Amino acid sequence: MPPPPAGAYGAAKFADPSTGVPLAEWWQRAVAVIIDGFVIGIPWLIIYFILRAIATTTSTDQFGIQYQTTSAIAIIFAYLIFAVAWFGYYVYFNGGEKGQTLGKMAMGIATRDESGRAPLGYGRAALRWLVILGLDILCVIPLIIDYLSPLWDPRRQAWHDKAAHSVVVTTK
């Protein structure tokens, strides 16, 4: 698909200097991440609290003091559910034909390959997620820098975009 005419997306939109494809603005990406956080987070919290309630026992010690204990296995299982759900959601939607999670659909942006025109594919969408996870495991600060990096990158790419050879484009 050829790039749209120069004025098709309005004068305020930023086009990729090498392809002419209109790139998403940082705030659009940020709002999409927040929306996706709710899409994954709210159902997971419900599951978490159900598992926690099931795995919590109340005991009374010899002095009549009650205390509660929760199985560590149940908590680990809840976090495993979260990781699998996050991975599946992220890879399925970003790697699909549209390249859009629900947050990206709401913001009118999509993840594409470096040309900005073709789908990213599931393999590179998985790589993108693994880079985000790795940066998150490294004490969160690298992840924050990753999410802010489109602000100063000439192609508005975050580190996870560079690793997966992807860009986030506008669709509206």
N, C-alpha and C positions, 0 to 999 in steps of 0.2 A: 504494500500500500504506500503510495507516495506521500511525502509530508504535506500537510494542509497548507493552503495559501497563507501568506504572512499575516494577514489580518483576521484569519478565521477564529483565532482564540483570543482576540483582543490585544491591544498594545501592551498591557501590563504583564502578559505571560512571558516567561523566559524560555527560549528555545535552545536546545542543545546545539552548541556551535559546530559540531561535526556532522550532525544529521538533520538539523532543523526541526526535530520533534519537540513539541512543547513539554517541558519538564514540570513536575509537581513542585509546588512551593513547600518550604519546610513546615509551615503551620498546618498545611493539609495532611502531610505525613504524620505530624504529631497528633492531630485530632483523630486520624484513622487508627493510630496505635492505641489511643485511649478508648475508642469505641470497641476495638477488638479485645482490649483488656476486660471490658464489661461483658462482651459476648462469651468469652472463655471463663472469666473470673466468677461471675454470678452463679452459673450452674455448678462450677467446681466448689464454691463455698457451701452450697447446699449439700453436695455430696460429702464434703469434708465434715460438716457439722453432724450429718447423719452417721457417718462412720465413727466419729468421735463419741457421739452419744451411745452408740452400740458397744463401743470398746471401752467405755468408762465404767469403772466399778466404784461403789462407795463402801468404805469399811469403817469400822469403829474400833479404836484401840482400847486398851485396858482401862484407860481413864475416861472413856466415854466421848472422846473427841473423834469427830468424823472427818475423814479425808477421802479424796478421790484420786484414783490412778487411771491413766489412759494407756492402753497398749501402744508401745512404740511402733509395732508392726502395722497397726491400723493407720497411724499418722504417715508412716513411710509409704504405705499403699495409697493413701490419699494424694500424696505428692507425686507418686508414680502415675496415677490417673491424670493428674494435671499436666505432667510433662508429655504424656502420650497424646492427650487431647490437644494441647498447644501445638505439638509437632504436626499432628494430623491435620488440624485446621489450617495452620500456616502453609504447609506444603501443598495440600490439596487445592486451596484457593489461589495462592500465589503461583503455583506451578501449572494451573489449568489454563484453558484457552483464553479466558477473560483476564487472568492475572490479578484478580481482585478478591480480597477478603471483604467481609461485610462493612468494615470500617472504610476501606478504600472505595467500595461502591458508593457509600454515603458521601464521601468527599470528592467523588469524580476523578479518581486517580487509579492507576494500574501499574503493576510490576511487569516489565518487559525485558527482553534481552537487550544487549548494548546498542543495537540498532534502533531500539525504541518501537519497533514495529511487530516483532514476532513474540510468541509466548516464551516464557522463561523455561518451562519444562520442570518436571518434578525433581530431577536430580539436582539442578542448580537451586531450586527453591529449598531443597533439603540442606544444601551447603550453606545457603543464606541463613537458615535457621540455626545451623550448628555454629556458625561464626557468632551469631547473637548469643547463643547459649554459652559458648566459650568465653566471650567477653563478660557476660553476667557472672560466671563462676570466678572470674578474676577480680573479685571485690567490687563489682558494679561500676566503679569509676571509669574503666575503659568502655563499658557499655554506654554510659552517659556521653562520653566523648564521641563514640560511634554515632549515637543518635543526633548529636549536634553537628557533626562533620558536614552534612549537606549545606550548612549555612555558609561555609567558606570554600567548598569544592566547586570548581568551575562547571562541572557536569551535575552538580547537586547529588552526588553519590555519597552514601555512607560507606564505612569500611566493609560492611557485609554486602553492599552492592558491588563494590570493587572486586571482592573475593569471588562472587558469583557471576561477574560480568553482566550486571543488570542495571537498569535505570527505572525510576518511577516517573511515569508520564501522566499528563492530564488526559481525561477522556471526554470532557465536556467542552 
